[in-house]
Amino acid sequence: MINLIQERATKEQLEEMLEILSSYIKLAVDIERGILAGGGELHADCEAVLLENRSKQVDIWGADWYPLTLISRL
């Protein structure tokens, strides 16, 4: 499931975004608006959600996030 995140992500949103790839999350970030879309199989899936929500292509960057690595360090 792809979530559009405009504030700090909840635990439930993180769990939903991890459903497809299990150990990491594909993200697309609108660096101008300070929002992101996460989840899905491809960065393009997340990018499409941002574009549907009025983001501009030039402002979108893709990333992978491994939240479980961070948790294991705590």
C-alpha positions as CSV (number, residue, x, y, z in Angstrom):
1,M,0.0,0.0,0.0
2,I,1.3,3.5,-0.8
3,N,0.8,6.2,1.8
4,L,1.0,9.9,1.3
5,I,2.8,11.2,4.3
6,Q,2.4,14.9,5.2
7,E,3.3,14.6,8.9
8,R,5.3,12.1,11.0
9,A,4.3,8.6,9.9
10,T,2.4,6.5,12.3
11,K,3.4,2.9,13.2
12,E,0.4,1.6,11.2
13,Q,1.5,3.6,8.1
14,L,5.1,2.1,8.4
15,E,3.6,-1.4,8.7
16,E,1.5,-0.8,5.6
17,M,4.4,0.5,3.6
18,L,6.5,-2.5,4.6
19,E,3.9,-5.0,3.4
20,I,5.2,-5.4,-0.2
21,L,9.0,-5.5,0.2
22,S,9.2,-6.5,3.9
23,S,12.6,-5.1,4.8
24,Y,12.6,-1.7,3.1
25,I,10.3,1.0,1.7
26,K,10.4,2.6,-1.6
27,L,9.9,6.4,-1.3
28,A,9.4,9.4,-3.5
29,V,9.9,12.8,-1.8
30,D,8.6,16.2,-2.9
31,I,11.5,18.2,-1.6
32,E,9.7,21.5,-2.3
33,R,6.5,20.7,-0.4
34,G,8.1,18.5,2.3
35,I,5.9,15.5,1.7
36,L,6.5,11.9,0.6
37,A,4.8,8.9,-0.7
38,G,6.0,5.5,0.5
39,G,5.2,1.8,-0.2
40,G,4.7,-0.1,-3.4
41,E,7.2,-2.0,-5.5
42,L,8.7,0.9,-7.5
43,H,9.7,4.5,-6.9
44,A,7.5,5.2,-9.9
45,D,4.4,4.0,-8.0
46,C,5.2,6.5,-5.2
47,E,6.0,9.2,-7.7
48,A,2.6,8.8,-9.4
49,V,0.9,9.4,-6.1
50,L,2.8,12.6,-5.6
51,L,2.1,13.8,-9.2
52,E,-1.7,13.1,-8.6
53,N,-1.4,15.4,-5.6
54,R,-0.1,18.4,-7.4
55,S,3.7,17.8,-7.0
56,K,6.0,18.9,-9.8
57,Q,8.2,16.3,-11.5
58,V,11.3,18.4,-11.0
59,D,10.8,18.5,-7.2
60,I,10.5,14.7,-6.8
61,W,13.4,12.5,-5.6
62,G,13.4,8.7,-5.0
63,A,14.9,6.9,-2.1
64,D,14.9,3.5,-0.3
65,W,14.5,3.4,3.5
66,Y,15.4,0.5,5.7
67,P,13.5,1.3,9.0
68,L,14.2,-2.1,10.5
69,T,18.0,-1.5,10.4
70,L,17.4,1.6,12.5
71,I,15.2,-0.2,15.0
72,S,17.8,-3.0,15.4
73,R,20.5,-0.3,16.4
74,L,18.4,0.9,19.3
